[in-house]
């Protein structure tokens, strides 16, 4: 009996201890706003970063970009200065699909000191060949001899089509006439300025912080495959 009574006393003490502990446990307060209404306790997670909303392209700029969808091929003369130094002056570009032909105003030389004045590029196949095709140039002795060039090392300039498709946003800053053609002047957030032909959408002039490029004497949609691949030239 004494042992049974002792067990009962121990259980009573434990019950009192647990009840006292629960009564003194602190419950987190629910925050309230200035109106006195309770606010839910915020979860302990970091809010997701807000995605920067992409600016919508102005309609007039988008119209220029859309106009270039009609361009299937183009031939033009390129003049360019970089930091005030003339580069690529009077080079003639022929562009059709992934193929490009460049007639250099100043002939180039291979590592074997052989001259070539025309470059044929296939941007899809990543190939480049040089030929010396100018019959008026005494240094051209074999018009049909192909020089295999290092595609990655060949220097060529961005086309008007590539320029007008090189940005996500631009604003119209004016309208001007260049070579008797109406142009729309646009500027990108990083300061690139373009004077795009209002009809074709292709830039006639491009300016960056250190470069000025002029595209002249355009001929659109008049090229065929033979204009961008070497054709046999009889001697």
KADA-V371462 format. One record per backbone hydrogen bond with DSSP energy under -1.0 kcal/mol. CO is the residue of the C=O (numbers start at 1). NH is the residue of the N-H. Records with the same first field share a line. If there is no record, write none. Layout:
# KADA-V371462
CO=NH + NH
This chain:
# KADA-V371462
1=5
2=6
3=7
4=8
5=9
6=10
7=11
8=12
9=13
10=14
11=15
12=16
13=17
14=18
15=19
16=20
17=21
18=22
19=23
20=24
31=39
33=36
37=33
43=45
58=62
59=63
60=64
61=65
62=66
63=67
66=69
67=70
68=71
73=221
74=95
75=219
76=93
77=216
78=91
79=214
80=87
81=212
82=85
85=82
88=91
91=78
92=103
93=76
94=101
95=74
96=99
98=123
99=96
100=121
101=94
102=119
103=92
108=116
110=113
114=110
116=108
117=104
118=131
119=102
120=129
121=100
122=126 + 127
127=122
128=149
129=120
130=147
131=117 + 118
134=137
137=140
139=141
142=145
147=130
150=153 + 154
159=163
160=164
163=166
171=187
174=185
176=183
178=181
181=178
182=198
183=176
184=196
185=173 + 174
186=194
187=171
188=191
192=188
193=207
194=186
195=204
196=184
197=201
202=197
204=215
205=195
206=213
207=193
210=83
211=208
212=81
213=206
214=79
216=77
219=75
224=227
225=228
